[in-house]
C-alpha cells in the first residue's frame, strides 16, 4: 500500500453544517485515517493518511461535503505521517 499523508485546509461554508462529522464517517467508510477540526478563521483543517487511491477519493468527495456545506476551495499540501490508527474529530 502506498501511503499518501496529506494536509488540507477547506474554505467555504464548512462550519456549522456537520462537515466534520460527515468527514469522519466518510473517511472511515473509505479506510482513511487521520483527523479533522475547525479553525478559528472559519475553515476546517484535516490530516489524511492511507492508501493513495483512498486519500484521493476522500479529497474529491470532500469538495462536495454534506448537503448544507459549500466548499469554495481546498488547499492541499504533502504532510508527514502521524501514524493515525483511525479517523477522528478534534
Secondary structure, 3 states (H helix, E strand, C coil): CCECCEEEEEEEECCCCCHHHHHHHHHHHHCCEEEEEECCCCCEEEEEECEHHHHHHHHHHHCCCCCCCEEEEEEEEECCCCCCCCEEEC
